[in-house]
Amino acid sequence: MRRPALDERTGATVTIAWVIIANKPFYPFYVWWLVGDGARTSAITLVAIPFFLAIPLIAGISPFSARLALPLIGTVDTVCESILFGRASATLLFLAPCMALAIVSFYPVEKWWQRGVACIIFICFAICWRRLDDPAFPWTGDQIATLLSVNVFAVASLMTFIGVRYAGTSYENTPN
């Protein structure tokens, strides 16, 4: 039995989830290779993979749930990584792709969900910005600078991919 095709936005959501799933296992290696320390600490970020993996699995059953889950799971993952790496590592910048997903993932009839997700993301940012300072791992100044560079480049890459993948998706049509 073949599943019906996904609507445009859910298909884009699933693509973004797969990109995150495919890249996440490499993050501890980037940290080890570029920073030289903290690979074990950064391996904690792999805990999020099953949550991102759930998105493609539920998309065929509940497209709305998949589109809702991606920015929310990304937000929780970003908050956890920011606690782990500290504010100076720029991991909070990953909330920008989460916000972009909140902007492009929903149909006009789902505007209240869209607004709610956007507000949740901003509240998480504001709390983290105010409360976070020192990381869980004692990074040196040079290591934090390297993490900042890695994270800024990763955020820019993900934002670009989101823009490219969602380009041309219809905003007027609602899912079947």
Sine and cosine of phi, psi and omega as CSV:
sin_phi,cos_phi,sin_psi,cos_psi,sin_omega,cos_omega
0.00,0.00,0.79,-0.62,-0.06,-1.00
-0.99,-0.13,0.70,-0.72,0.06,-1.00
-0.95,0.31,0.53,-0.85,0.08,-1.00
-0.92,0.38,0.42,-0.91,0.01,-1.00
-0.90,0.44,0.56,-0.83,0.03,-1.00
-0.98,0.21,0.51,-0.86,0.10,-0.99
-0.92,0.40,0.24,-0.97,-0.11,-0.99
-0.83,0.56,-0.74,0.68,-0.07,-1.00
-0.95,0.32,-0.61,0.79,0.05,-1.00
-0.92,0.40,-0.64,0.77,0.07,-1.00
-0.86,0.50,-0.68,0.74,0.05,-1.00
-0.90,0.43,-0.65,0.76,0.03,-1.00
-0.86,0.51,-0.72,0.70,0.00,-1.00
-0.89,0.45,-0.66,0.75,0.04,-1.00
-0.87,0.50,-0.72,0.70,0.01,-1.00
-0.89,0.46,-0.67,0.74,0.03,-1.00
-0.86,0.51,-0.69,0.72,0.01,-1.00
-0.90,0.43,-0.60,0.80,0.04,-1.00
-0.89,0.45,-0.68,0.74,0.03,-1.00
-0.91,0.42,-0.70,0.71,0.02,-1.00
-0.86,0.51,-0.68,0.73,-0.03,-1.00
-0.94,0.35,-0.52,0.85,-0.06,-1.00
-1.00,-0.02,-0.48,0.88,-0.11,-0.99
-0.84,0.55,-0.67,0.75,-0.01,-1.00
-0.89,0.46,-0.32,0.95,-0.02,-1.00
-1.00,0.10,-0.27,0.96,-0.07,-1.00
-0.85,0.53,-0.73,0.68,0.05,-1.00
-0.86,0.50,-0.52,0.85,0.05,-1.00
-0.94,0.34,-0.63,0.77,0.08,-1.00
-0.86,0.51,-0.71,0.71,-0.01,-1.00
-0.89,0.46,-0.72,0.69,0.00,-1.00
-0.88,0.47,-0.74,0.67,-0.08,-1.00
-0.94,0.35,-0.71,0.70,-0.12,-0.99
-1.00,-0.01,-0.55,0.83,-0.06,-1.00
-0.99,-0.12,-0.57,0.82,0.05,-1.00
1.00,0.02,-0.11,0.99,-0.03,-1.00
-0.43,-0.90,0.35,-0.94,0.07,-1.00
1.00,0.07,0.23,0.97,0.00,-1.00
-0.89,0.45,-0.64,0.77,0.03,-1.00
-0.89,0.45,-0.69,0.73,0.02,-1.00
-0.88,0.47,-0.70,0.71,-0.02,-1.00
-0.94,0.35,-0.35,0.94,0.05,-1.00
-0.91,0.42,-0.35,0.94,0.06,-1.00
-0.87,0.49,-0.46,0.89,-0.01,-1.00
-0.90,0.43,-0.30,0.95,-0.01,-1.00
-0.94,0.34,-0.26,0.96,0.02,-1.00
-0.85,0.53,-0.47,0.88,-0.06,-1.00
-0.97,0.25,-0.28,0.96,-0.09,-1.00
-0.82,0.57,-0.73,0.68,0.00,-1.00
-0.87,0.50,-0.52,0.86,0.02,-1.00
-0.94,0.35,-0.67,0.74,0.07,-1.00
-0.92,0.39,-0.57,0.82,0.03,-1.00
-0.91,0.42,-0.48,0.88,0.03,-1.00
-0.90,0.43,-0.46,0.89,-0.07,-1.00
-0.88,0.47,-0.80,0.60,0.05,-1.00
-0.90,0.44,-0.49,0.87,-0.02,-1.00
-0.94,0.33,-0.57,0.82,-0.01,-1.00
-1.00,-0.02,-0.19,0.98,-0.08,-1.00
-0.85,0.52,-0.65,0.76,-0.01,-1.00
-0.95,0.31,-0.43,0.90,-0.01,-1.00
-1.00,0.05,-0.70,0.71,-0.04,-1.00
-0.61,-0.79,1.00,0.04,-0.01,-1.00
-0.82,0.58,-0.66,0.76,0.01,-1.00
-0.87,0.49,-0.69,0.72,0.00,-1.00
-0.88,0.48,-0.63,0.78,0.03,-1.00
-0.91,0.41,-0.69,0.73,-0.01,-1.00
-0.93,0.37,-0.52,0.85,0.06,-1.00
-0.96,0.27,-0.63,0.77,-0.10,-1.00
-0.92,0.39,-0.63,0.78,-0.11,-0.99
-0.86,0.52,-0.80,0.60,0.02,-1.00
-0.92,0.39,-0.51,0.86,0.01,-1.00
-0.95,0.31,-0.70,0.72,0.05,-1.00
-0.90,0.43,-0.66,0.75,0.05,-1.00
-0.87,0.49,-0.62,0.79,0.01,-1.00
-0.92,0.40,-0.74,0.67,0.02,-1.00
-0.88,0.48,-0.69,0.72,0.02,-1.00
-0.87,0.49,-0.68,0.73,0.00,-1.00
-0.90,0.44,-0.68,0.73,0.02,-1.00
-0.88,0.48,-0.70,0.71,0.02,-1.00
-0.89,0.46,-0.69,0.72,0.02,-1.00
-0.91,0.41,-0.57,0.82,0.02,-1.00
-0.93,0.37,-0.59,0.81,0.10,-0.99
-0.90,0.44,-0.67,0.74,-0.03,-1.00
-0.93,0.37,-0.71,0.70,-0.11,-0.99
-0.99,-0.14,-0.26,0.97,0.01,-1.00
1.00,0.06,0.32,-0.95,-0.06,-1.00
-0.90,0.44,-0.60,0.80,-0.07,-1.00
-0.92,0.40,-0.29,0.96,-0.01,-1.00
-0.98,0.21,-0.17,0.99,0.01,-1.00
0.94,0.34,0.31,0.95,0.06,-1.00
-0.91,0.42,-0.43,0.90,0.05,-1.00
-0.88,0.48,-0.37,0.93,0.05,-1.00
-0.88,0.47,-0.35,0.94,0.05,-1.00
-0.92,0.40,-0.19,0.98,0.12,-0.99
-0.94,0.33,-0.37,0.93,0.05,-1.00
-0.89,0.45,-0.75,0.66,0.09,-1.00
-0.89,0.46,-0.55,0.83,0.05,-1.00
-0.89,0.46,-0.69,0.73,0.03,-1.00
-0.91,0.41,-0.65,0.76,0.06,-1.00
-0.86,0.50,-0.66,0.75,0.04,-1.00
-0.90,0.43,-0.61,0.79,0.06,-1.00
-0.89,0.45,-0.55,0.84,-0.02,-1.00
-0.96,0.27,-0.65,0.76,-0.15,-0.99
-0.98,-0.20,-0.17,0.98,-0.14,-0.99
-1.00,0.08,-0.27,0.96,-0.13,-0.99
-0.94,-0.33,0.46,-0.89,0.07,-1.00
-1.00,0.04,0.34,-0.94,-0.03,-1.00
-0.80,0.60,-0.57,0.82,0.01,-1.00
-0.94,0.33,-0.19,0.98,-0.01,-1.00
-0.96,-0.28,0.39,0.92,-0.12,-0.99
-0.87,0.49,-0.52,0.86,0.01,-1.00
-0.95,0.31,-0.56,0.83,0.12,-0.99
-0.91,0.41,-0.68,0.73,0.03,-1.00
-0.86,0.52,-0.74,0.68,0.02,-1.00
-0.89,0.46,-0.69,0.73,0.01,-1.00
-0.88,0.47,-0.71,0.71,0.02,-1.00
-0.90,0.44,-0.69,0.72,0.03,-1.00
-0.86,0.51,-0.68,0.73,0.01,-1.00
-0.92,0.40,-0.64,0.76,0.04,-1.00
-0.87,0.49,-0.70,0.71,0.00,-1.00
-0.88,0.47,-0.71,0.70,0.00,-1.00
-0.91,0.42,-0.66,0.75,0.03,-1.00
-0.88,0.48,-0.68,0.73,0.06,-1.00
-0.87,0.49,-0.68,0.73,0.05,-1.00
-0.86,0.50,-0.77,0.64,-0.07,-1.00
-0.88,0.48,-0.67,0.74,0.02,-1.00
-0.91,0.41,-0.72,0.69,0.00,-1.00
-0.90,0.44,-0.67,0.74,-0.03,-1.00
-0.88,0.47,-0.61,0.79,-0.03,-1.00
-0.98,0.21,-0.62,0.78,-0.18,-0.98
-0.99,-0.14,-0.46,0.89,-0.07,-1.00
-0.99,0.10,0.59,-0.81,0.11,-0.99
-0.49,-0.87,-0.98,0.17,-0.05,-1.00
-0.98,0.21,0.65,-0.76,0.03,-1.00
-0.97,0.23,0.26,-0.97,0.06,-1.00
-0.95,0.32,-0.46,0.89,0.01,-1.00
-0.96,-0.29,0.67,-0.74,-0.04,-1.00
-0.98,0.19,0.98,0.18,0.02,-1.00
-0.96,0.29,0.52,-0.86,0.14,-0.99
-0.99,0.13,0.17,-0.98,0.03,-1.00
-0.87,0.50,-0.67,0.74,0.03,-1.00
-0.91,0.41,-0.63,0.78,0.01,-1.00
-0.91,0.41,-0.67,0.74,0.04,-1.00
-0.89,0.46,-0.64,0.77,0.02,-1.00
-0.88,0.47,-0.65,0.76,0.03,-1.00
-0.93,0.38,-0.69,0.72,0.05,-1.00
-0.87,0.50,-0.66,0.75,0.04,-1.00
-0.85,0.53,-0.73,0.68,0.01,-1.00
-0.88,0.47,-0.71,0.70,0.01,-1.00
-0.87,0.49,-0.72,0.70,-0.07,-1.00
-0.94,0.34,-0.63,0.77,0.04,-1.00
-0.89,0.46,-0.70,0.72,0.03,-1.00
-0.90,0.44,-0.66,0.75,0.00,-1.00
-0.90,0.43,-0.66,0.75,0.03,-1.00
-0.90,0.44,-0.72,0.70,0.03,-1.00
-0.87,0.49,-0.65,0.76,0.03,-1.00
-0.90,0.44,-0.72,0.70,-0.01,-1.00
-0.91,0.41,-0.66,0.75,0.04,-1.00
-0.88,0.48,-0.67,0.74,0.04,-1.00
-0.89,0.46,-0.70,0.71,0.00,-1.00
-0.90,0.44,-0.65,0.76,0.05,-1.00
-0.87,0.49,-0.72,0.70,0.02,-1.00
-0.87,0.49,-0.69,0.72,-0.01,-1.00
-0.92,0.38,-0.68,0.74,-0.07,-1.00
-0.95,0.33,-0.62,0.78,-0.03,-1.00
-1.00,0.08,-0.17,0.99,0.00,-1.00
-0.83,0.55,0.76,-0.65,0.06,-1.00
1.00,0.08,-0.07,1.00,0.05,-1.00
-0.94,0.34,0.61,-0.79,-0.10,-1.00
-0.96,0.29,0.70,-0.71,0.05,-1.00
-0.99,-0.16,-0.28,0.96,-0.04,-1.00
-1.00,0.03,-0.56,0.83,-0.08,-1.00
-0.97,0.22,0.59,-0.80,0.12,-0.99
-0.98,-0.22,0.41,-0.91,-0.02,-1.00
-0.91,0.41,0.45,-0.89,0.03,-1.00
-0.95,0.31,0.00,0.00,0.00,0.00
